[in-house]
Amino acid sequence: MLLIVTVAVLGGLAAAFFARLCDAAMRAHDQLFALARWPTLLLLPFGLAAGTWLTRRFAPEAAGSGIPQVIAAAETRWRGRWGGQRVTLKTAAWKVALTAAMLVCGASIGREGPTVQVVAGILRTLTRGLKGGPGRRAIIIAGGAAGVSAAFNTPIAGIVFAVEELAKSFERKTHTIVILVVVVAGFAAYALQGDYAYFGVLSGSPALGTAWIAAPLIGATGGLCGGLFSRALAAATGPRDNPVSRWRRSHPVLFAFGCGLAAMAAALASGGLTFGAGYDQAKALLQGHPGAGLKLAAWKFVASLAASASGAPGGIFAPSLAIGAGIGAAFAHSGLAFAGRDAVVLGMTGYLAGVVQAPLTSAVILMEMTREPSLVGPLLLAALVGRWTSGLVMPQPIYHVLAGNWAPAPGPAAAPSAD
């Protein structure tokens, strides 16, 4: 147990270092863009192409978000000393370096998904051969959950993510029913008692009437957009065969270069709003600063899809939050009676739930990030509606679809996870 605790501390320190490195990479890009606009814009196509080539040449299992690799590693094992490179120190090191490099180029990616793979790789490698402790699968799932917790500073969300996304023991139909019952009962109690607090309201909190009304509308819009994003990403990078995926497999570096051109066009059209993870844009909208919500959402959608489809390392969590913030801000600026901050938070929840189809994780992440307990009910409602509307266009969760890329081929080399 002492070894696991020690390794977990190392995983947390690695996540913190990774966060600082990515922040520095985004600042470096901003400085480059201020000094030389056009050369910096050209970093997108050439950087994504180079990142894809380096990934395929030296660390193919560091591609993309990293969460599908963790899911695949947890569910199936490869025989051999390392069981593939899905969750190892080598892959983690390449993931850190290449993700930071893509942020220097201005790619619309996040570090949260990569952090899941990095921490899982650290825990799995440094506890390998441990006797009498948790099994391989439990260690990988725990490492992935720790990655979410460390990336967002949301420990409860890390636990929920492990149950909802990384493990298959909690059936999706079950948690949908749980959320539905909680939301309906909570709304009924709210309708009868108002904004009721068990020990009374300790500090001022906004009226929730408009939040309850806005939640299904914003959640449906965000969920539909998130489902479209996931469907497009699965078509380009998933295991199923189609003309786009065939061309991508035949010409991966050229495809990545084309993705970079699309991302560059989005950056030009948006005035530079699409660079990086999108933290600053989402934070500004949360703080009530005026911003082009719909413009941010539309062009960030294009830039994030391009970066994710390219094959270079990078996550979709943070860009999804920025896109959702833009959707919520568009509702807040529509002239309807939607409170600005509440609408932005609901937009982030609905869109994230639509992309990853993990409503509990999406709602809990926003609860912990925004420290807004009064919005628990509306957040759950927005997440549930977002998950439902996403399922209309994307039947399977994107991470589980992409995990099929990293499962071992059927045959004697593959064996189901037994621990």
C-alpha positions as CSV (number, residue, x, y, z in Angstrom):
1,M,0.0,0.0,0.0
2,L,2.9,2.4,0.8
3,L,4.2,1.8,-2.8
4,I,0.8,2.7,-4.3
5,V,0.6,5.9,-2.2
6,T,4.1,6.9,-3.2
7,V,3.4,6.3,-6.9
8,A,0.1,8.2,-6.6
9,V,2.0,11.2,-5.2
10,L,4.4,10.9,-8.2
11,G,1.4,10.8,-10.5
12,G,0.0,14.0,-9.0
13,L,3.3,15.8,-9.2
14,A,3.6,14.7,-12.9
15,A,0.1,16.0,-13.6
16,A,0.9,19.4,-11.9
17,F,4.2,19.6,-13.9
18,F,2.3,18.8,-17.1
19,A,-0.3,21.5,-16.3
20,R,2.4,24.1,-15.9
21,L,4.2,23.0,-19.0
22,C,1.0,23.3,-21.1
23,D,0.3,26.8,-19.6
24,A,3.8,27.9,-20.6
25,A,3.4,26.4,-24.1
26,M,0.2,28.5,-24.6
27,R,1.9,31.6,-23.3
28,A,4.8,30.9,-25.7
29,H,2.3,30.7,-28.6
30,D,0.7,34.0,-27.6
31,Q,4.1,35.7,-27.6
32,L,5.0,34.2,-31.0
33,F,1.6,35.3,-32.5
34,A,2.1,38.8,-31.2
35,L,5.6,39.0,-32.8
36,A,4.9,37.3,-36.1
37,R,1.3,36.6,-37.0
38,W,1.6,34.7,-40.3
39,P,4.6,32.5,-39.5
40,T,2.9,31.5,-36.3
41,L,-0.3,30.7,-38.1
42,L,1.7,28.4,-40.4
43,L,2.7,26.5,-37.3
44,L,-0.7,24.9,-37.3
45,P,-0.5,22.9,-40.6
46,F,3.2,22.2,-40.3
47,G,3.1,21.5,-36.6
48,L,0.1,19.1,-36.8
49,A,1.8,17.3,-39.7
50,A,5.1,17.0,-37.8
51,G,3.4,16.0,-34.6
52,T,1.5,13.3,-36.4
53,W,4.7,12.0,-38.1
54,L,6.6,12.0,-34.8
55,T,3.7,10.2,-33.0
56,R,3.4,7.5,-35.6
57,R,7.2,7.0,-35.8
58,F,8.1,7.0,-32.1
59,A,5.0,6.6,-30.0
60,P,1.9,5.6,-31.9
61,E,-0.1,4.9,-28.8
62,A,0.4,8.5,-27.6
63,A,-2.0,9.7,-30.4
64,G,-5.2,11.6,-29.6
65,S,-6.8,12.1,-26.3
66,G,-5.4,9.1,-24.4
67,I,-8.6,8.1,-22.7
68,P,-9.5,5.5,-25.3
69,Q,-6.1,3.9,-24.8
70,V,-6.7,3.7,-21.0
71,I,-10.1,2.2,-21.5
72,A,-8.7,-0.4,-23.9
73,A,-5.8,-1.2,-21.5
74,A,-8.2,-1.6,-18.6
75,E,-10.5,-4.0,-20.5
76,T,-8.0,-6.1,-22.5
77,R,-4.4,-7.1,-21.9
78,W,-1.7,-8.0,-24.3
79,R,0.7,-10.8,-23.5
80,G,4.3,-9.9,-23.3
81,R,6.5,-7.8,-21.0
82,W,4.8,-4.5,-21.5
83,G,1.5,-5.6,-22.9
84,G,1.7,-2.9,-25.6
85,Q,2.6,0.7,-25.0
86,R,-0.9,2.1,-24.2
87,V,-0.1,2.9,-20.5
88,T,3.7,3.0,-20.0
89,L,6.3,5.6,-19.0
90,K,7.6,5.8,-22.6
91,T,4.1,6.7,-23.9
92,A,3.5,9.1,-21.0
93,A,6.8,11.0,-21.8
94,W,6.0,11.3,-25.5
95,K,2.5,12.4,-24.6
96,V,3.7,15.2,-22.4
97,A,6.3,16.5,-24.9
98,L,4.1,16.3,-28.0
99,T,1.0,17.8,-26.4
100,A,3.0,20.8,-25.2
101,A,4.5,21.1,-28.7
102,M,1.1,21.1,-30.3
103,L,0.0,23.9,-27.9
104,V,3.0,26.0,-28.9
105,C,1.7,25.6,-32.5
106,G,-1.7,26.9,-31.4
107,A,-3.7,23.6,-31.8
108,S,-7.1,23.6,-30.2
109,I,-6.5,20.8,-27.7
110,G,-6.5,20.2,-24.0
111,R,-4.2,18.5,-21.5
112,E,-7.0,16.7,-19.5
113,G,-7.4,13.6,-21.6
114,P,-3.6,13.3,-22.0
115,T,-3.2,13.6,-18.2
116,V,-5.4,10.6,-17.8
117,Q,-3.1,8.5,-19.9
118,V,0.0,10.0,-18.3
119,V,-1.0,9.2,-14.7
120,A,-2.4,5.8,-15.7
121,G,0.9,5.0,-17.4
122,I,2.9,6.1,-14.3
123,L,0.8,4.1,-11.9
124,R,0.7,1.0,-14.1
125,T,4.5,1.0,-14.9
126,L,5.7,1.7,-11.3
127,T,3.4,-0.9,-9.7
128,R,4.1,-3.6,-12.3
129,G,4.7,-6.9,-10.6
130,L,3.1,-5.8,-7.3
131,K,2.1,-8.9,-5.4
132,G,-0.9,-9.0,-3.1
133,G,-2.2,-5.6,-4.1
134,P,-4.9,-4.3,-6.5
135,G,-5.0,-6.0,-9.9
136,R,-3.8,-4.5,-13.2
137,R,-7.2,-3.3,-14.2
138,A,-7.9,-1.6,-10.9
139,I,-4.6,0.2,-11.0
140,I,-5.2,1.5,-14.5
141,I,-8.7,2.7,-13.7
142,A,-7.4,4.3,-10.5
143,G,-4.7,6.1,-12.4
144,G,-7.1,7.3,-15.0
145,A,-9.4,8.7,-12.3
146,A,-6.5,10.3,-10.6
147,G,-5.6,12.0,-13.9
148,V,-9.1,13.6,-14.2
149,S,-9.0,14.7,-10.6
150,A,-5.5,16.2,-11.0
151,A,-6.3,17.8,-14.3
152,F,-9.4,19.6,-13.2
153,N,-8.7,19.8,-9.5
154,T,-12.0,17.9,-9.0
155,P,-11.6,14.8,-6.9
156,I,-15.2,13.8,-6.8
157,A,-15.4,14.0,-10.6
158,G,-12.4,11.7,-10.8
159,I,-14.2,9.1,-8.9
160,V,-17.4,9.5,-10.9
161,F,-15.3,9.3,-14.2
162,A,-13.8,6.0,-13.1
163,V,-17.2,4.5,-12.5
164,E,-19.0,6.0,-15.5
165,E,-16.4,5.9,-18.2
166,L,-13.4,3.7,-17.4
167,A,-15.3,0.8,-15.7
168,K,-18.1,-1.1,-17.2
169,S,-19.7,-2.3,-14.0
170,F,-22.1,0.7,-13.8
171,E,-24.5,0.1,-16.6
172,R,-25.3,3.2,-18.7
173,K,-29.1,2.6,-18.6
174,T,-28.8,2.4,-14.8
175,H,-27.1,5.7,-14.3
176,T,-29.4,7.4,-16.8
177,I,-32.4,6.3,-14.7
178,V,-30.6,7.4,-11.5
179,I,-30.1,10.9,-12.9
180,L,-33.6,11.1,-14.3
181,V,-35.2,10.1,-10.9
182,V,-32.9,12.6,-9.0
183,V,-33.7,15.4,-11.4
184,V,-37.5,14.8,-11.4
185,A,-37.7,14.5,-7.6
186,G,-35.4,17.5,-7.2
187,F,-37.5,19.7,-9.5
188,A,-40.7,18.6,-7.7
189,A,-39.2,19.6,-4.4
190,Y,-38.0,22.9,-5.8
191,A,-41.4,23.6,-7.2
192,L,-43.0,23.0,-3.8
193,Q,-40.4,24.5,-1.5
194,G,-38.5,27.0,-3.6
195,D,-34.7,27.4,-3.2
196,Y,-34.7,25.3,-0.1
197,A,-31.5,25.0,2.0
198,Y,-31.4,22.5,4.9
199,F,-29.7,24.9,7.3
200,G,-30.8,28.0,5.6
201,V,-29.1,30.1,2.9
202,L,-25.6,31.0,4.3
203,S,-24.8,33.4,1.5
204,G,-26.6,35.0,-1.3
205,S,-27.6,32.7,-4.1
206,P,-29.3,33.5,-7.4
207,A,-32.9,32.5,-8.1
208,L,-33.1,29.2,-9.8
209,G,-36.3,29.5,-11.7
210,T,-34.7,30.6,-15.0
211,A,-32.0,28.0,-14.6
212,W,-34.5,25.2,-14.4
213,I,-36.3,26.6,-17.5
214,A,-33.1,27.1,-19.4
215,A,-31.4,23.8,-18.6
216,P,-33.3,21.5,-21.0
217,L,-33.1,24.0,-23.9
218,I,-29.4,24.7,-23.5
219,G,-28.7,21.1,-22.7
220,A,-30.5,19.9,-25.8
221,T,-28.6,22.3,-28.0
222,G,-25.2,21.6,-26.5
223,G,-25.9,17.8,-26.6
224,L,-26.8,17.9,-30.2
225,C,-23.7,19.8,-31.1
226,G,-21.6,17.5,-29.0
227,G,-23.1,14.5,-30.6
228,L,-22.3,15.9,-34.1
229,F,-18.7,16.5,-33.0
230,S,-18.3,13.0,-31.7
231,R,-19.9,11.5,-34.8
232,A,-17.5,13.4,-37.1
233,L,-14.5,12.5,-35.0
234,A,-15.5,8.8,-35.0
235,A,-15.9,8.9,-38.7
236,A,-12.4,10.3,-39.3
237,T,-10.5,8.4,-36.6
238,G,-12.6,5.4,-35.5
239,P,-12.1,1.7,-36.3
240,R,-14.9,1.6,-38.9
241,D,-14.0,1.8,-42.5
242,N,-15.2,4.8,-44.7
243,P,-13.7,7.0,-47.4
244,V,-12.4,9.6,-44.9
245,S,-10.8,7.0,-42.6
246,R,-9.3,5.1,-45.5
247,W,-7.7,8.3,-46.9
248,R,-6.4,9.2,-43.5
249,R,-4.8,5.9,-43.0
250,S,-3.2,6.0,-46.5
251,H,-1.9,9.6,-46.2
252,P,-1.7,10.3,-42.4
253,V,0.8,13.2,-42.5
254,L,-0.9,14.9,-45.5
255,F,-4.3,14.5,-43.8
256,A,-2.9,16.1,-40.6
257,F,-1.5,19.0,-42.8
258,G,-5.1,19.5,-44.2
259,C,-6.5,19.5,-40.7
260,G,-3.9,22.1,-39.8
261,L,-5.1,24.3,-42.7
262,A,-8.7,24.0,-41.5
263,A,-7.6,25.0,-38.0
264,M,-5.6,27.9,-39.4
265,A,-8.7,29.1,-41.3
266,A,-10.8,28.9,-38.1
267,A,-8.2,30.9,-36.3
268,L,-8.2,33.6,-39.0
269,A,-12.0,33.7,-39.1
270,S,-12.4,34.0,-35.4
271,G,-9.6,36.5,-34.8
272,G,-7.5,34.1,-32.9
273,L,-10.2,32.8,-30.5
274,T,-9.5,29.2,-31.3
275,F,-5.9,28.9,-30.2
276,G,-5.1,26.6,-27.4
277,A,-7.3,25.0,-24.8
278,G,-9.8,27.9,-24.5
279,Y,-9.4,28.5,-20.8
280,D,-9.2,32.2,-21.1
281,Q,-12.3,32.5,-23.3
282,A,-14.4,30.3,-21.1
283,K,-13.3,32.1,-18.0
284,A,-14.1,35.5,-19.5
285,L,-17.6,34.3,-20.3
286,L,-18.1,32.8,-16.9
287,Q,-17.1,36.1,-15.3
288,G,-19.7,38.0,-17.4
289,H,-17.3,39.7,-19.8
290,P,-18.8,40.5,-23.2
291,G,-17.8,38.0,-25.8
292,A,-18.7,36.5,-29.1
293,G,-20.3,33.4,-27.8
294,L,-21.7,31.9,-31.0
295,K,-18.6,32.9,-33.0
296,L,-16.4,31.2,-30.4
297,A,-18.5,28.1,-30.3
298,A,-18.7,27.7,-34.1
299,W,-15.0,28.2,-34.9
300,K,-13.7,26.4,-31.8
301,F,-15.8,23.4,-33.0
302,V,-14.0,23.5,-36.3
303,A,-10.5,24.0,-34.8
304,S,-11.0,21.3,-32.2
305,L,-12.3,18.7,-34.6
306,A,-9.4,19.4,-37.0
307,A,-6.8,19.0,-34.2
308,S,-8.5,15.9,-32.8
309,A,-8.8,14.2,-36.2
310,S,-5.2,15.0,-37.2
311,G,-3.7,12.1,-35.2
312,A,-1.4,14.3,-33.1
313,P,-1.7,14.0,-29.3
314,G,-4.2,16.3,-27.5
315,G,-7.4,16.1,-25.6
316,I,-11.0,17.3,-26.2
317,F,-12.2,18.1,-22.6
318,A,-11.0,21.7,-22.3
319,P,-11.9,22.8,-25.9
320,S,-15.4,21.2,-25.3
321,L,-15.8,23.4,-22.2
322,A,-14.9,26.5,-24.3
323,I,-17.4,25.5,-27.0
324,G,-20.1,24.9,-24.5
325,A,-19.4,28.2,-22.8
326,G,-19.8,29.9,-26.2
327,I,-23.2,28.1,-26.7
328,G,-24.4,29.2,-23.3
329,A,-23.2,32.7,-23.8
330,A,-25.2,32.8,-27.1
331,F,-28.3,32.0,-25.1
332,A,-27.4,34.6,-22.5
333,H,-27.1,37.2,-25.3
334,S,-30.3,36.1,-27.0
335,G,-32.5,38.6,-25.1
336,L,-34.3,35.8,-23.3
337,A,-34.5,35.7,-19.5
338,F,-31.3,33.6,-19.0
339,A,-28.8,34.7,-16.4
340,G,-25.4,35.0,-18.1
341,R,-23.3,32.9,-15.8
342,D,-25.9,30.2,-15.3
343,A,-26.4,29.9,-19.1
344,V,-22.7,29.6,-19.7
345,V,-22.3,26.9,-17.0
346,L,-25.3,25.0,-18.4
347,G,-23.9,25.3,-21.9
348,M,-20.6,23.8,-20.8
349,T,-22.3,20.9,-19.1
350,G,-24.7,20.1,-22.0
351,Y,-22.0,20.2,-24.6
352,L,-19.5,18.2,-22.6
353,A,-22.2,15.6,-21.8
354,G,-23.0,15.5,-25.5
355,V,-19.3,14.9,-26.6
356,V,-18.3,12.3,-24.0
357,Q,-21.8,11.0,-23.2
358,A,-20.9,10.8,-19.5
359,P,-23.6,13.0,-17.9
360,L,-22.6,12.4,-14.2
361,T,-19.0,13.2,-14.9
362,S,-19.9,16.4,-16.9
363,A,-22.3,17.7,-14.2
364,V,-19.9,17.0,-11.3
365,I,-16.9,18.5,-13.1
366,L,-18.8,21.8,-13.6
367,M,-20.2,21.7,-10.0
368,E,-16.7,21.4,-8.6
369,M,-15.0,23.8,-11.0
370,T,-17.6,26.6,-10.6
371,R,-18.3,26.1,-6.9
372,E,-22.0,26.6,-7.6
373,P,-23.9,24.1,-5.5
374,S,-27.2,25.9,-6.1
375,L,-27.1,24.8,-9.7
376,V,-26.9,21.1,-9.0
377,G,-30.4,20.3,-10.2
378,P,-30.3,22.3,-13.4
379,L,-26.7,21.0,-14.2
380,L,-27.9,17.4,-13.9
381,L,-30.9,18.2,-16.0
382,A,-28.8,19.8,-18.7
383,A,-26.3,16.9,-18.7
384,L,-29.1,14.3,-18.9
385,V,-30.8,16.1,-21.8
386,G,-27.4,16.7,-23.5
387,R,-26.7,13.0,-23.2
388,W,-30.1,12.1,-24.7
389,T,-29.9,14.4,-27.7
390,S,-26.3,13.4,-28.4
391,G,-27.4,9.8,-28.5
392,L,-29.8,10.6,-31.4
393,V,-26.8,11.3,-33.7
394,M,-24.0,9.3,-32.0
395,P,-25.3,6.0,-30.6
396,Q,-22.1,5.0,-28.8
397,P,-19.8,7.1,-26.5
398,I,-16.9,8.5,-28.5
399,Y,-14.2,7.2,-26.1
400,H,-15.5,3.7,-26.2
401,V,-15.7,3.8,-30.0
402,L,-12.1,5.0,-30.3
403,A,-11.0,2.4,-27.7
404,G,-11.6,-0.1,-30.5
405,N,-8.5,1.3,-32.2
406,W,-6.3,0.2,-29.3
407,A,-7.7,-3.2,-28.5
408,P,-5.4,-6.1,-29.4
409,A,-6.3,-8.0,-32.5
410,P,-8.3,-11.2,-31.9
411,G,-6.2,-14.3,-31.6
412,P,-3.8,-16.0,-29.2
413,A,-2.0,-12.6,-28.4
414,A,-5.1,-11.2,-26.8
415,A,-6.7,-12.2,-23.6
416,P,-9.6,-10.6,-21.7
417,S,-8.8,-8.8,-18.5
418,A,-9.0,-11.0,-15.5
419,D,-8.0,-8.7,-12.8
